[in-house]
Amino acid sequence: MAIQISSELLDGCVLALLSDEDYYGYALTQRLQTTVAVSESTLYPVLRRLKKNGWVTTYDQAFQGRNRRYYQLTAAGQQQLTVIQADWQSYYQAINQLLKGEATS
Amino acid sequence: MKNYLDKFAAYLIQLADGERDEVIEFYREYLLDAGIQDYDDCVAELGTPKQLARKILADYSIRFNENLTADQGKRQKSRAGVRAIWWVVLALLSTPITIPALIVILAVLFAMAAVVFAIGVALVATIAAVTMLAFSAITAGVGVFTQEIWVSIFYIGSGLAIIGVELLILPLVVWFIGVMIQGVSTVVQRLYHRFVKRNRAERGGRHHEENR
């Protein structure tokens, strides 16, 4: 995809995925990459920021003799997700109008 | 993989222990889940340990700086600004970018360095000159004290007045230097966002297509 995703939108995408189920780092990267062009190394800073803002929490689960760290959406994260969804809706509509040339008056 | 993570850890020495462990644990888990063992495969997936570390560190410094803007003192802000500039420059240099972009970046950095240097020299020279003028006025005043008492008092008085004005202006100069550092820091961060972020994403995108 030629269009570059902004960090707010990427936050929103991660929060949205986590609202369905809990993910661990690798699975989350893989899932995101089916839709958005993000590099393999990008996700850690994003998750760290989300955690620092209290939008996600983490818990560890044993897997084949090691730990997997799962990321889980918090109530604050759910709220943030609705904010981003609303922002995206208005942005999407405005851009769509502009691109279709309907904004000329 | 251990070799890769060890090298990566060595570059993260500036981070607090807890933070560093968390970053390394994240990428260890990532590589295990991806089933990547060889050093070269790690590099293909995440970039060299150096590139990865600089990306992480640049992200830290920038975020750190943004937070400071909100609630911290000026002095700390400039210091964080200087550190952000440093890490972002390193991150830029470790990234493969196109030659025209590199030329633009270097030109901007060079121009900023030149301007800052020129302003710095001008400030120091002005302050030195004014101080010298003040002191020579005082010296001259003391020198003629026995012969021309009024002339002497005039000289000493104007010398002291100049020093007084200088002390008044000094905080303004310090403030100005702080603003300048902040400005340069902001520009460098924009450069970072403009070139490094986009570049990584493009690489990610291409990589993704190869996977199909």
Contacts between the chains, C-beta under 8 A, distances in Angstrom:
chain1	res1	chain2	res2	distance
A	1	B	205	6.6
A	4	B	197	7.9
A	4	B	198	6.0
A	4	B	201	5.4
A	5	B	201	7.5
A	24	B	29	7.0
A	24	B	33	7.0
A	25	B	26	5.7
A	25	B	29	5.8
A	25	B	30	5.1
A	25	B	33	7.3
A	26	B	29	7.0
A	26	B	30	5.0
A	26	B	33	3.4
A	26	B	34	5.7
A	27	B	33	7.2
A	29	B	30	7.2
A	33	B	204	7.5
A	33	B	208	5.3
A	33	B	211	7.9
A	37	B	201	5.6
A	37	B	202	7.6
A	37	B	204	5.3
A	37	B	205	3.3
A	37	B	208	6.0
A	38	B	201	6.6
A	38	B	204	5.2
A	39	B	200	4.7
A	39	B	201	6.4
A	39	B	203	5.7
A	39	B	204	3.0
A	39	B	207	7.0
A	40	B	30	7.6
A	40	B	45	5.2
A	40	B	46	5.5
A	40	B	204	6.9
A	40	B	207	7.5
A	41	B	46	4.8
A	41	B	47	6.1
A	41	B	52	5.6
A	41	B	55	6.1
A	41	B	200	7.3
A	42	B	200	6.5
A	42	B	201	7.6
A	42	B	204	6.8
A	44	B	23	6.4
A	44	B	26	5.2
A	44	B	27	7.1
A	44	B	56	7.0
A	45	B	55	7.9
A	45	B	56	7.0
A	45	B	59	4.4
A	47	B	26	7.7
A	48	B	22	7.8
A	49	B	63	7.2
A	66	B	29	7.5
A	66	B	32	6.7
A	67	B	25	8.0
A	67	B	29	7.2
A	68	B	29	6.2
A	68	B	33	7.6
A	69	B	25	7.2
A	69	B	26	7.1
A	69	B	29	6.3
